[in-house]
Amino acid sequence: MTTKLDTLSGAVQDLLGDKIKSLTTALGEVTVVVGAADYFSAMQLLRDDASTRFEQMIDLCGVDYQQHGDGRWEGARFGVVVHLMSITHNWRLRVRAGWRYAAGELAYQCMARCQLV
């Protein structure tokens, strides 16, 4: 039997394809990690495609991983974590991306592209 999370994971996999660095399901949530270069196009696809239709951004966080794991973090120091909600499908998705700039700069760029500032 296919669960709602399996359906969501499959839709995200089919839609984003090679833009995905990782796609996991844990604790009843689906998380997709994309590269910084693919971030904005991935977010637009997730919003506009009928198979996902994420109409609402619930949360936008800038993250500094410098002290994460007692300094043993090997990914990008800065990142963005976004929580999306599809009212159409009644599901949620966490999107993460590493970033070369300070996390606040990424959050500002996200808001500027969405015309929130």
N, C-alpha and C positions, 0 to 999 in steps of 0.2 A: 504494500500500500504506500502510495506517495503522500508525504506530508506537505503541509503548506511551506515549510522551510526548504524542503527538497525542490518544490516547484519554484520558489524564489531563487534558490541557488542556481538551478538550471537556466532560468530566464536571464540572470545576471551573467552567467558563463556564456550563453549564446550571444548575448548583446555585446559584451565587452571583449570577449575572445582573448587575443594576445595582449591587450592592455592590462590584464590581471597579473599581478605578481603573486598574490595568494588569495584564496577564497576559503573561508572556514565557517563552520557552524559550531557554536559552543554556547552552553547555558541558554538555549532557546533563542539565540541571535545569530544572524549571518553578518560576517565582516568581510569586506573586499578591500584589498590593498592594491593601489595603482601607483604608477610612477608619476613624478611631478610633471613630466612633459605631457602625460595623458590625462591629467587631473580634470581640466576644464571640459575637454571633449567627452570624457567619461560621465561627468556630472550632467552635461546636456543630454547625452543619450539616455541616461537613467530617468531624466525628467520627461523627455519627449516621446520615448518609445512606448507604444500601447502595452507591451508585454511587462513593463515595470511601472511606468506612470507615477513616479515619485513627485507629487505636487507640492510637498511641504518639507522645508528644512526645519527640523526641530532644534538642532544644536549645532554650533560651529565653534570648535575649540582649537586654539593654537597650543602646541605641546613642545616643551623643551626636554629632550631625553637625556641630557648630560649626566644626571645622577641616577638614571634608571638602571636597575640591576647592579647597584653599587659600582657604577662606572664601567660595567662590562658590556654595555649596549654597543652593538656593532653597526647599527643602521644609521641613517641620517640623524644628525643631532636634533633638527627641528622637524616638526610635522604638523599636519592638520588632521583632525578627526571630525567628521560630519555625521550626524544622524538624520536620516531621511524617513519620511512617512508617505506611503501611498494610501490615500483615502479610497481610491478606486478599488484597490486590491486588499486593503486592510492589512498591510505588512510594513515592516520597518527594516532598514538596512543601515549598517555602519560602514562608512567609507573612510579609509586612511590613506595618507600619502606622505612620503618624506619630502623635505624641502630644503633648499640650500640657503634660504634667507631666514631671518628671525621669524618665529611663528606669528608674531603680531603683523608683520608685513604680509604674510600669506593671507591671514584673516582679512586684512584691509583690501587686498587684491580681489579676494572672493566677493566681498561686499560690493566693491566698485564694479565688478563684472555683472553682478546681479542688480546693479543700480540702487543699492541700499544706502550709499553715501553720496 
